[in-house]
Each structure stands twice: as structure tokens, then as C-alpha cells.
Amino acid sequence: MVKSDEAHPDGARARLLELSQQRGVSLARLSDMLGRNASYLQQFIRKGSPRKLEEGDRRTLATFFGVAEEELGGGGESSQENSYAQTRMRRDPGDWVDVPRLDIGASAGPGALPVSEQAFDAFRFSRRWLAEQGLEGAQLVAITVEGDSMEPLLRNGDEILIDRAPRAFRDGVHVVRLGDTLMVKRVAQAGAGRFALLSQNLAYPPVEVSAEEMEVIGRVVWKGGRI
């Protein structure tokens, strides 16, 4: 049986380069996402080393770009993998939700001014997975955690999804605005019209504010970051 060009290593290299250029993400950044040396994918594309991507790396990249694994060289290894790739190819675009990544940092330290609400990229999530997490109909955006006051729950550089859909307030981890400052804190009611902003890092004392001082931007519902 003759394999398609996309399943051939040369076709996989060309397709990966095309996808990275379309998304505007560097090969070094993609290599870092895989936990590899910064030159890993550059060598794969330019020098053919490794000859083909490892299964886990290929699956991570396919998920990131929202394409079938076959496009990155996943064809032909086994009937199970072929079946998986074909199932992905048959999925309707409506099965996925693109969540914008905003150029905003929510401080987990002393506070930071938001830079811009312009999306520079997106995470793609399965609509089914979101429903399983109770996030069907959520108004999701992704922003970055800055600082250490929420460690070990949230670390500097973690990306978090916040649900901005209007909902009745309940205690939990929220992104809030105090003046021009965005902060991510555990927020708890502290009496009539009062709220306590709590840090996971005990080096940071609680802060109590009035409802008029604070705007709840959204509830933190998911986090992602390197181990």
C-alpha cells in the first residue's frame, strides 16, 4: 500500500513548518512546549533528525494545531492509530471551541496593570470535553499568572482559563480588578458587602475590600503550565 505524502516524513516536516508559520509560533517555542531542546523541531525539519516525531510529540502538536496526526507523519504505524487519525479527520469543525489567549497578566503578587485585551493566539478545546467539565456555554478566555502569591496552586507563568459568563458569586479562585490592577486570588465573602482576597502563599496576608472597590472579571476554571 502506498502511503500519502502527508504520512511520509518529508511531507510531515513541510506540513509542520506550514502550520507553525500559519499560527505565527516559532519552532523553538513549539519545541519548548514539548519539553524538548529549543532546536529539536528545527533539526527535525531541516536535517531530518529525528527521522519522524515520537508518538507523544506528534499527538501534542496535532492537538495544538487542531489537525489529524496523519498530517504530521502518523499514518501507517497501526490500525488503531490509523483509526484514531481518521476519526479526527471526520470531526466537524463545530466540535471544537477556540479560546482566545489574551495579552494580559493577572498578578499573583503585588498587582499588575493590564496591557491589552487583544488576542494573540488561541487554545482549541473539544466541545465535548468542555461540557464534561461543566463549561458548556462558558465565556472563556486565557490569561497568564504573574507572581508567586498563589503558589503552589498557581505558579508564575501558568496560563489560566477564566469564565466571564455572568453567574451568581460563590467563593473560589477569581480574577478581580481593583482600580486598574488585575489580580488572581481566592475570593471569599467577609460579611455584608465585604470580600476577603486570600493568597495560597502564606507570606502574603489577606486583604479585605468592599464590593464597590472590586470587580469580579471571571472565575478561574482551569490552569495549564509546565511541571
Solvent accessible surface area in square Angstrom, and as a share of the most:
residue,aa,sasa,rsa
1,M,214,0.96
2,V,144,0.83
3,K,121,0.51
4,S,70,0.45
5,D,118,0.61
6,E,78,0.35
7,A,12,0.09
8,H,87,0.39
9,P,17,0.11
10,D,88,0.46
11,G,19,0.18
12,A,2,0.02
13,R,30,0.11
14,A,65,0.50
15,R,53,0.19
16,L,0,0.00
17,L,38,0.19
18,E,75,0.34
19,L,11,0.05
20,S,3,0.02
21,Q,124,0.55
22,Q,126,0.56
23,R,72,0.26
24,G,67,0.64
25,V,11,0.06
26,S,65,0.42
27,L,19,0.09
28,A,47,0.37
29,R,109,0.40
30,L,1,0.00
31,S,0,0.00
32,D,65,0.34
33,M,78,0.35
34,L,27,0.13
35,G,50,0.48
36,R,82,0.30
37,N,108,0.56
38,A,60,0.47
39,S,45,0.29
40,Y,25,0.10
41,L,0,0.00
42,Q,76,0.34
43,Q,75,0.33
44,F,2,0.01
45,I,21,0.11
46,R,147,0.54
47,K,157,0.67
48,G,25,0.24
49,S,63,0.41
50,P,47,0.30
51,R,157,0.57
52,K,79,0.33
53,L,6,0.03
54,E,104,0.46
55,E,86,0.38
56,G,47,0.45
57,D,14,0.07
58,R,5,0.02
59,R,91,0.33
60,T,55,0.32
61,L,0,0.00
62,A,1,0.00
63,T,60,0.35
64,F,30,0.13
65,F,12,0.05
66,G,24,0.23
67,V,19,0.11
68,A,5,0.04
69,E,1,0.00
70,E,38,0.17
71,E,27,0.12
72,L,3,0.01
73,G,5,0.05
74,G,0,0.00
75,G,7,0.07
76,G,39,0.38
77,E,78,0.35
78,S,51,0.33
79,S,96,0.62
80,Q,148,0.66
81,E,16,0.07
82,N,35,0.18
83,S,63,0.41
84,Y,88,0.33
85,A,0,0.00
86,Q,82,0.37
87,T,64,0.37
88,R,33,0.12
89,M,108,0.48
90,R,176,0.64
91,R,81,0.29
92,D,86,0.45
93,P,115,0.72
94,G,40,0.38
95,D,49,0.25
96,W,43,0.15
97,V,36,0.21
98,D,77,0.40
99,V,2,0.01
100,P,46,0.29
101,R,20,0.07
102,L,13,0.07
103,D,71,0.37
104,I,12,0.06
105,G,7,0.06
106,A,0,0.00
107,S,4,0.03
108,A,0,0.00
109,G,3,0.03
110,P,132,0.83
111,G,28,0.27
112,A,27,0.21
113,L,124,0.62
114,P,42,0.27
115,V,119,0.68
116,S,40,0.26
117,E,99,0.45
118,Q,127,0.57
119,A,44,0.34
120,F,104,0.44
121,D,20,0.10
122,A,27,0.21
123,F,44,0.18
124,R,82,0.30
125,F,24,0.10
126,S,22,0.14
127,R,121,0.44
128,R,177,0.65
129,W,77,0.27
130,L,8,0.04
131,A,43,0.34
132,E,109,0.49
133,Q,93,0.41
134,G,62,0.60
135,L,16,0.08
136,E,131,0.59
137,G,66,0.64
138,A,22,0.17
139,Q,100,0.44
140,L,18,0.09
141,V,10,0.06
142,A,0,0.00
143,I,3,0.02
144,T,44,0.26
145,V,0,0.00
146,E,73,0.33
147,G,27,0.26
148,D,57,0.30
149,S,0,0.00
150,M,0,0.00
151,E,51,0.23
152,P,91,0.58
153,L,62,0.31
154,L,4,0.02
155,R,119,0.43
156,N,98,0.50
157,G,46,0.44
158,D,12,0.06
159,E,31,0.14
160,I,0,0.00
161,L,0,0.00
162,I,3,0.01
163,D,8,0.04
164,R,92,0.34
165,A,16,0.13
166,P,123,0.77
167,R,146,0.53
168,A,98,0.76
169,F,62,0.26
170,R,153,0.56
171,D,78,0.40
172,G,7,0.06
173,V,17,0.10
174,H,7,0.03
175,V,0,0.00
176,V,0,0.00
177,R,63,0.23
178,L,42,0.21
179,G,60,0.58
180,D,105,0.54
181,T,33,0.19
182,L,6,0.03
183,M,24,0.11
184,V,0,0.00
185,K,10,0.04
186,R,84,0.31
187,V,0,0.00
188,A,22,0.17
189,Q,115,0.51
190,A,39,0.31
191,G,53,0.51
192,A,107,0.83
193,G,44,0.43
194,R,87,0.32
195,F,28,0.12
196,A,17,0.13
197,L,4,0.02
198,L,55,0.28
199,S,17,0.11
200,Q,60,0.27
201,N,37,0.19
202,L,170,0.85
203,A,85,0.66
204,Y,68,0.26
205,P,98,0.62
206,P,96,0.60
207,V,74,0.42
208,E,97,0.43
209,V,8,0.05
210,S,18,0.11
211,A,43,0.33
212,E,155,0.70
213,E,98,0.44
214,M,18,0.08
215,E,93,0.42
216,V,61,0.35
217,I,29,0.15
218,G,5,0.05
219,R,56,0.20
220,V,23,0.13
221,V,49,0.28
222,W,81,0.28
223,K,93,0.39
224,G,20,0.20
225,G,54,0.52
226,R,171,0.62
227,I,223,1.13
